[in-house]
């Protein structure tokens, strides 16, 4: 595991954007796994700036998002489809048909999970998966207790995750109770992983991710078993972890 300490959120975002841009420039046909949430938002802004100024192209890039709420129409302002389009896809030259998210309104949700997993395989798997982390150790929407062998599946969101995400909705009651998420195994199948974290709310989770026991009760701990993980996190998030070098 490589740990890169950033000064603060903006610095984390810059370092993460530089990391991503280098990967895309080195392999213009790269398949990226993407996350939503507050953590990668500024990084996406910086990718857009770079696309505008330096012309880094996403025309041949394929993306797979980690998760999507069940029951929200994709054009709902809170769907992850809308998030990704507003935060990134509408502002770069990625082809719409190459930017995949699970469909949270599919009539057969189990079939949708299988379709999504198969689609990732058909595209040769994910080269670089971007992750955030929940304070309870979730990655994607894989909540504590999720099997390390899980592929894309339906989850019931924990109250703590719903409360954490309620900031985007008018009211907690509007936050969906279920989602489709790539599983732990789907995430571990990625050739490389970039995990981002910012702020003291993530300090315990990062400590456990790096130093804790590898156990399904703390999903992110599984990353200790992956050979290509880079963590870019700011000082507040790393306050409980001793970082030896930058
Ligand atoms: C988002 C996702 C989640 C978030 C996590 C952290 O697609 O899968 O695991 O990465 O909940 O969220 P933020 O970044 O809002 O703290």
Boltz pocket constraint, residues with backbone or C-beta under 6 A from the ligand:
constraints:
  - pocket:
      binder: B
      contacts: [[A, 34], [A, 35], [A, 36], [A, 37], [A, 38], [A, 39], [A, 40], [A, 66], [A, 67], [A, 131], [A, 132], [A, 133], [A, 134], [A, 138], [A, 139], [A, 140], [A, 141]]
      max_distance: 6.0
